[in-house]
Amino acid sequence: MIVAGDQQLLKQINRMALVRQLCSDPGMSRAALAETVGLTKSTVSLLVRELLDEGWLSESAQRTTGALGRRATPLQLDASRLALLGADLGISAARIVATNLLGEVLAERVLPYADAADAAACIALLARGVTELTGSAALAGRTMLGIGVGMHGVVDDASGTLYTAPHLGWRNVDAAAQLRAHFDGTALAGLPLFVQNEANVAALAELEFSGQSNADPLIFLSIGYGVGAGIIVNGRLLTGLYGFAGEVGHTILQQNGPRCSCGRHGCADALIGLQALMDEVYGGHQPSTPQQLERLFTEVERGDAAACAAVEDAGRNMGVLLNNLWVAFDPMCIVIGGAALRLGERLIAPAQRVLDGYARVTGLAAPAIRTPHFGDNAIAIGGAAMARHHLMRPFVNAAARDGAWN
């Protein structure tokens, strides 16, 4: 709710309305923007001038419209002067990127952890990496707008707290506060900071930067050591009451199935996740190492019978999960991402067959299934997308003007 008299907030809402319109329809003129957004031409001209000066927008050569009067000047987002920072605080390493406003990667860095169990050290490593990246030659002369961080666990997006990351062993980590403390005294101090679950930020990458229209509702299904989903509905991320929406790894796919790390039986995590696959192929329920995961990928590539059978079984269970997501959210598209993509068609094909079977029975068209546009950088680029998403929607989170959780 906008408080009467908060003219600065109202002005920022109007500014970002113009920017969002040009995201979806670049090349519009000032007059066309005024008509579409519902502002006066004089207001649009004033706001566009500010956005041009600040580096949000650029203008092209004037074009003839066929009408009398001044020729129209096309406007678009400026990819040359501003930058967004994104990070993936992963299972074994931190991945950091800087992008322009269009999501094009300007600089990137991967930083392996010395000890993945030490949450504070991993966060400190990420903070140092982000700070150092901003000083790189690739970002010279650019203004940083914000930072987004994706974390592999249950995140309260309102506070920036990671409640639990089962595959890292982290619990109740105030990631936002720790990052802000590390940024104090640097050029990043006070910069808007956003922390979210990794599947959610990967979904935002597809929403903000893929360039695809008509892909909403959209679900990003992340299959890594565990299973999660980011859900986009009407251009917004569905986070739920406490930010826990999309934890589909703990939906029950099989009554009395294998025990999950959460204590339930038959969860998607315990039937589809890479940890569950390694438990099945190699036995035991001990935390797996990156080396063991590489071994699994190699054996599947070679056609090892036991490994391939386990992957096919996981794929069929994933098909059940895809059907459940389809029925629950009726998306236009489900994007399947995460480390499990290394398993390729041995995982995806069985899932697609199961989903297609359900679709034939109902006589309905199943949603499109595809892989991410951004490969290994999907979560880190999603962090940058999250920063852009929130900054361009000040009416949703006015605190983003000064940085979340200040």
ABEGO torsion letter per residue (X at the ends): XBBBGBAAAAAAAAAAAAAAAAAABBGBBAAAAAAAAGBBAAAAAAAAAAAAAAGABBBBBBBBAGBBEBBBBBBBBBAAABBBBBBBBBAABBBBBBBBAAGBBABBBBBBBABAABAAAAAAAAAAAAAAAAABAAABGBBBABBBBBBBEBBBAAAGBBABBAAAGBBGBBAAAAAAAAABGBAABGBBBBBBBAAAAAAAAAAAAAGBBGAOBBBBBBBBABBBBBBBBGGBBBAEAAGABGBAAABBABBGBBBBAAGBBGBAAAAABAAAAAAAAAEEABBBBAAAAAAAAAAAAAGBAAAAAAAAAAAAAAAAAAAAAAAAAGBABBBBBEAAAAAEAAAAAAAAAAAAAAAAAAGBBBBBBBBBAAEAAAAAAAAAAAAAAAAABAAABAAAAAEBGX
